[in-house]
Amino acid sequence: MDTNTHGWTEVGPGCFARRYPSYDLTIGAVVGAVGILLVDTRASLGEADELRADLRRLSRAPVRWVVDTHWHFDHCFGNARFADAVIYGHESVPAMLEARADGVRAELSARSAEWATEMAALEVVPPGRTFASVAMADLGDRVVELVHPGRGHTDGDVVVRVPDADVVYVGDLVEESGPPSYGDDSYPLEWGATLDVVAGLLTTRTAVVPGHGTVVDHAYVGEQRGDLVGVAGTIRRLVEERVPIERAWEAAEWPWSREALAEAIRRGYAQLRDTRGRRTLPLV
């Protein structure tokens, strides 16, 4: 199913996606018998107000559940506008928001007067219903599964699976509108294995909704997983061969640009050097 309803695309029965120009963010909405489950809330209160208006054009049902796919501002700084809902997130998210939200607000405030106004009004609301691995939300006539498949884009990525519709919202574990985003909180050596877990939630017909970009499929996830595994393998090889990090870019072939991979290389080298410095017990 792929019909357009007031700007929302129905990617499966009762499952919708809407792509916003701001940060090219893709929002998800799952309509159940007793309310809507919303996947991410956008980057500010103003953007969340626009989202609420767009949701009313989709359905008059209330938003009763929110899922933060991870802690990054463009996905959860609109939470306060949905404070009456149960807000789900990985157990790492509240601490990350407490530690880093103020810094992000300052960076955004410096971008423009408009953003400064938005950030001055912002109330950061962390998820109140956290979990370590798996949670479920009962929408009355359907159950939605929430899964933390492992570390990758962040240490608290969550995917949202709607089994009866064969739809999975994957947040920024999968990118369609650009290369995967390796930030200073990413886990480049683990990301490919995390997507192995995600792939186990998919069928060949699953509609996969990324955090940025248009809907993709199982094959696309497999291709991106292959590139992520390749990046991790290359970093491991370079470290084993004692190639200095300053020469890493020129010493190998990479699937994405130097700018896109700079943080992956830095964090991968740091993680492997840290691991090498640890003493481990012998295996018996």
C-alpha positions in Angstrom: 0.0 0.0 0.0 1.4 3.4 -0.9 -1.3 6.1 -0.9 -0.8 9.7 0.1 -3.1 11.2 2.7 -2.7 14.9 3.4 1.1 14.6 3.0 1.3 11.3 4.8 2.3 8.2 2.8 0.6 5.0 3.9 3.5 2.5 3.8 1.4 -0.4 5.3 -2.2 -0.8 6.7 -2.6 2.0 9.2 1.2 2.8 9.1 2.3 6.2 7.8 5.4 8.2 7.1 5.9 11.9 6.5 9.1 13.4 5.3 9.9 17.0 6.5 12.4 19.3 4.8 13.9 20.3 8.1 16.8 17.9 8.5 15.1 15.8 5.9 13.5 13.9 8.8 11.1 11.1 8.3 8.4 10.8 11.0 6.3 7.7 11.5 2.7 7.2 12.7 0.9 4.0 13.5 -2.9 4.2 13.9 -4.5 1.8 16.3 -8.0 1.4 17.7 -7.4 3.6 20.8 -4.9 6.0 19.5 -1.7 6.8 17.5 1.8 5.7 18.2 4.2 8.4 16.9 7.8 7.6 15.9 10.0 10.7 16.8 8.8 14.3 17.5 11.1 16.6 15.4 13.7 19.2 16.5 11.8 21.9 18.4 8.5 22.9 19.9 7.6 24.8 16.8 8.3 21.8 14.6 6.3 19.6 16.9 3.4 22.0 16.7 3.5 21.6 12.9 3.6 17.9 13.3 0.6 17.9 15.6 -1.4 19.8 13.0 -0.4 17.4 10.3 -1.4 14.5 12.5 -4.9 16.0 13.0 -5.2 16.0 9.2 -4.3 12.3 9.2 -6.6 11.2 12.1 -8.6 12.7 14.9 -7.3 9.9 17.3 -5.1 11.1 20.1 -1.3 10.5 20.2 -1.1 8.1 23.1 2.4 6.7 22.6 5.7 8.2 21.4 8.9 6.3 20.6 12.2 8.2 20.5 14.4 6.2 18.1 17.5 7.8 19.8 18.5 10.9 21.7 19.5 13.2 18.9 17.7 16.6 18.9 16.0 16.3 15.5 14.2 13.2 16.8 13.1 14.1 20.3 13.3 17.8 21.0 9.6 18.0 20.2 8.7 15.6 23.1 7.2 18.3 25.3 4.3 18.8 22.9 3.3 15.1 23.4 3.9 15.0 27.2 0.4 13.4 27.8 1.6 10.4 25.8 3.7 7.5 27.1 7.1 8.3 25.7 9.3 5.2 25.1 13.1 5.2 24.6 16.2 3.2 25.3 17.4 3.3 28.9 20.5 5.2 27.9 18.5 8.2 26.4 17.6 10.2 29.6 21.3 10.3 30.7 22.5 11.3 27.3 19.9 14.1 27.1 20.9 15.3 30.6 24.6 15.3 29.6 24.4 16.7 26.1 21.1 18.6 25.5 22.4 21.9 26.8 25.4 21.8 24.4 23.2 21.0 21.5 20.8 23.8 22.4 23.7 26.2 22.4 24.9 25.0 19.0 21.4 25.4 17.5 20.9 28.8 19.1 24.1 30.1 17.3 22.7 29.1 13.9 20.1 31.9 13.6 17.8 34.2 15.6 14.9 31.9 14.8 16.7 28.9 16.3 17.8 30.9 19.3 14.1 31.7 20.0 13.1 28.1 19.6 15.9 26.9 21.9 15.0 29.5 24.6 11.5 28.1 24.7 12.5 24.5 24.6 11.7 22.1 27.4 13.7 18.9 27.1 11.4 15.9 28.0 13.2 12.5 28.1 11.4 9.3 27.6 9.6 8.2 30.7 9.1 4.5 29.8 12.6 3.2 29.2 13.8 -0.3 28.4 17.0 -2.2 27.8 16.2 -4.6 25.0 12.5 -5.1 24.1 9.2 -3.4 24.9 5.7 -3.6 23.5 2.8 -1.1 23.0 -0.8 -2.3 22.8 -2.7 -0.1 20.5 -6.0 -1.9 21.1 -6.3 -3.8 17.9 -2.6 -4.3 17.2 0.7 -4.7 19.1 3.8 -2.8 18.2 7.2 -4.1 19.1 10.1 -1.9 20.2 13.5 -3.3 19.9 17.0 -2.2 20.8 19.1 -4.2 18.3 22.5 -3.1 19.5 24.8 -0.1 19.2 25.4 1.7 15.9 24.3 5.2 15.2 24.2 5.7 19.0 24.2 3.4 22.0 20.4 3.8 22.3 19.0 3.1 18.9 15.4 1.7 18.8 13.5 0.2 15.9 9.7 0.0 15.8 8.1 -3.1 14.2 4.4 -3.4 13.3 4.1 -7.1 12.7 0.5 -7.2 11.2 1.5 -4.5 8.6 5.1 -5.8 7.9 6.4 -2.3 8.5 9.6 -1.4 10.5 10.7 2.1 11.4 14.5 2.0 11.9 15.5 5.5 12.9 19.0 6.5 11.8 20.3 2.9 11.9 19.5 3.1 8.1 19.9 6.2 6.0 18.4 6.7 2.6 18.9 10.4 1.8 22.7 10.3 2.5 25.4 8.0 3.9 25.0 6.6 7.5 25.8 9.3 10.0 28.8 8.5 12.1 28.8 11.0 15.0 31.0 11.3 18.1 28.6 8.9 19.9 28.5 6.3 17.2 29.8 2.7 17.2 31.3 2.0 13.8 32.8 -1.4 14.7 29.4 -2.7 15.9 26.9 -1.0 13.5 27.0 -3.8 10.9 26.3 -6.5 13.5 23.4 -4.4 14.8 21.9 -4.3 11.3 22.1 -8.1 11.3 19.6 -8.1 14.1 17.5 -5.6 12.3 17.5 -7.8 9.2 16.2 -10.6 11.3 13.0 -8.5 11.9 12.4 -8.1 8.2 10.8 -10.1 5.4 11.5 -9.7 1.7 8.3 -7.5 1.6 8.9 -5.3 4.7 8.5 -1.6 4.2 11.5 -0.1 6.0 11.2 3.5 7.1 14.5 5.2 7.7 15.0 8.2 10.0 15.9 10.3 7.0 14.8 9.7 3.4 12.2 7.6 1.7 11.0 4.1 2.3 13.4 1.3 1.5 13.4 -2.5 1.5 15.2 -5.6 2.9 17.7 -5.6 0.0 18.6 -1.9 0.6 19.2 -2.7 4.3 21.4 -5.6 3.3 23.5 -3.4 1.0 24.0 -0.7 3.6 24.9 -3.4 6.2 27.5 -4.7 3.8 29.1 -1.3 3.5 29.0 -0.7 7.3 30.7 -4.1 7.8 33.3 -3.2 5.2 34.1 0.0 7.0 34.6 -1.8 10.3 36.7 -4.5 8.7 38.9 -1.9 7.0 39.5 0.0 10.2 40.4 -3.3 12.0 42.8 -4.2 9.2 44.5 -0.8 9.2 45.0 -1.0 13.0 46.4 -4.5 12.8 48.8 -3.4 10.1 49.8 -0.4 12.3 48.8 2.2 9.7 48.8 5.6 11.5 45.4 7.2 11.7 46.7 10.1 9.7 47.2 7.8 6.7 44.1 5.7 7.1 42.1 7.5 4.3 44.8 7.1 1.7 45.6 3.6 2.7 42.3 2.0 1.8 39.2 2.2 -0.4 36.0 3.5 1.4 32.3 3.5 0.4 31.6 7.1 1.4 33.3 10.4 1.4 36.2 11.4 3.7 33.9 13.8 5.5 31.3 11.2 6.1 33.8 8.7 7.5 36.2 10.9 9.5 34.4 10.2 12.8 34.1 6.5 12.0 37.8 6.2 11.5 38.6 8.2 14.6 36.2 6.3 16.9 37.2 2.9 15.4 40.9 3.5 16.0 40.2 4.7 19.5 38.1 1.7 20.4 40.6 -0.8 19.0 43.5 0.9 20.8 41.5 0.8 24.0 40.7 -2.9 23.6 44.4 -3.7 22.9 45.4 -2.0 26.1 43.2 -4.1 28.3 44.2 -7.3 29.9 41.9 -10.2 29.3 41.6 -13.5 31.1 42.7 -16.6 29.1 39.9 -18.7 27.6 39.7 -22.2 29.1 
